[in-house]
Amino acid sequence: MRVIKFRAWDKEKAKMDKNFRFDEFNDVNDYFADDDFVFMQYTGLKDQNGKEIYEGDIILLPNGNLGEIFWGNFYAGFEISFNGAFPEELDVRLAGSSEIIGNIYENKELLNE
């Protein structure tokens, strides 16, 4: 069974809440309606160091490329976007050979290099 977890970027505090938890179903609706937070779902996969991969993470691939994790409709799953290239599906093999080096909120400059 896949664990469904989220982390939240607090826009007001400019801070990542990595232990974000919803207490009740009604809280979920309240939080998702709030424009102060950006929620990122756990992909269910871990990088080569055992770190959980979430939407919005920036990962370093074995070939030296950087990619951003996002939910995509093409594969109906989590994907990696590269500098203008066609996205690739994030799978166990790719995740396990990559390393998280940041995220798009705290380290967006990584993708501009």
Number of C-alpha atoms within 10 A of each C-alpha: 4 8 8 9 17 19 19 19 19 16 13 9 9 12 13 18 14 12 9 13 13 13 8 8 8 9 12 13 11 10 15 12 10 10 10 14 20 17 19 20 17 19 24 16 20 20 20 15 11 12 12 15 21 25 21 22 24 27 23 19 17 13 8 9 11 21 23 23 25 22 19 15 9 11 12 9 13 23 22 25 18 15 12 6 8 9 19 17 20 20 15 12 11 18 24 18 15 22 22 23 12 18 20 15 17 13 13 15 11 15 15 7 6
